[in-house]
Amino acid sequence: MEKTKKPLYWIFIKSFTDMHGYKHFVSKNFLKAFVYMLLLTLILSVVFTTVYVISIDKTTSDIIEQLKSNTPFFAISNGELKINQDQPSTLVETSDKGTLIIIDTEYTGSITKYEEYETVVILAKNDIYLSNPSIRYLVDYETLFGTNDEITSETLLNIISGSKSFLYVFLYITIFLFMLFNYFMYTLLIALIVGIVRRIRKKLTNFGVCLQLSVFALTLPSMLYTLWMLTSINILLGDFLIILLSYLIASKGINAYYVDLQKDITNKDKLV
């Protein structure tokens, strides 16, 4: 079998255009496949996060400016928010009803009071409440800030004003790790399915080979999945379709690998 080193772009293209190219993807260990997984995930996560950051940058800047303009002086000490102003006090309210940040020291956790907003952050007397379609979260001030020092609104605003770049870097890292983990889990799933099907059909099967080749088979599905997530289009059974496409490509690629392997063995026997 030919063992010449192939460039990354060649592997990228061949992974979904030429099943017989899969004979070049297998190595003695998982390193080649892992490096490919790492690079592809990095590229896709950077593209996805950049588009997402661009889409929210204006809103983020608007939220920070509203906080600077609307936040009255308050202090948090001994786990309690203290403010000399009528309640509630709105700090941020986006025009699309997407985000509401408010001080309401009489708030007791009613989930219906501000339900018209998508994301709600409420600074209550002893706790911070966060609510959005995905989670409802509650944390008390004592856990966040302790009880030794007094935290003022000015201190919090200075931290928030300087945290935008840090938050974006954190977002890039978090999304990369999340996508890398997902890529590996999908790879493991597809390799298991292909391996089980091949064994049921009594075909030559090596799980290590299936795992390596499944990494490359996920190239096109992972690109389509990223595009799907960016467009936010509601596709019926979208996850199932991605898995099905991944299985079809992996199955064809792995079958082609074993066919080419058998041909090489046969040709060597003839030469002997």
Secondary structure, DSSP 4 states (H G I P E B T S, - for coil): -------HHHHHHHHHH-GGGGGGT--SSSHHHHHHHHHHHHHHHHHHHHHHHHHHHHHHHHHHHHHHHHPPPEEEETTEEEE-S-S-EEEEE-TTS-EEEEE-TT----TTTTTTSSEEEEE-SSEEEEE-SS-EEEEEHHHHH-SSS-EEHHHHHHHHHT-HHHHHHHHHHHHHHHHHHHHHHHHHHHHHHHHHHHHHTT----HHHHHHHHHHHTHHHHHHHHHHHHHT---TTHHHHHHHHHHHHHHHHHHHHHHHHHHHHHHHHHH-
